[in-house]
Amino acid sequence: MKPVERDLLILLHEDRYNEQQIQLEVKQISEMLTLVETMEFIASATELADCNKRRVTSKRNLLEKVFKRKAPKPFEFIVHKN
């Protein structure tokens, strides 16, 4: 998997860490996020509420189709399960 460029905001006490330690921590956080940001994890944490068909589903194949669309359909909502 290719490395992902992302913007991270990390708040630290300046006097506790040197530049090398900060870079290591940022690398580790980025690696953790890469593992979690897969379709498997996203599908398990979200569901699709389709008001047109009056259904709520968390089927992975339907969620993949919704995420791949360029423009959302009216009255279809992606809902986080939390």
Summary of the structure (lengths in Angstrom):
residues: 82
radius of gyration: 18.0
end to end distance: 28.5
largest distance: 56.6
contacts: 161
relative contact order: 0.15
helix: 45%
strand: 16%
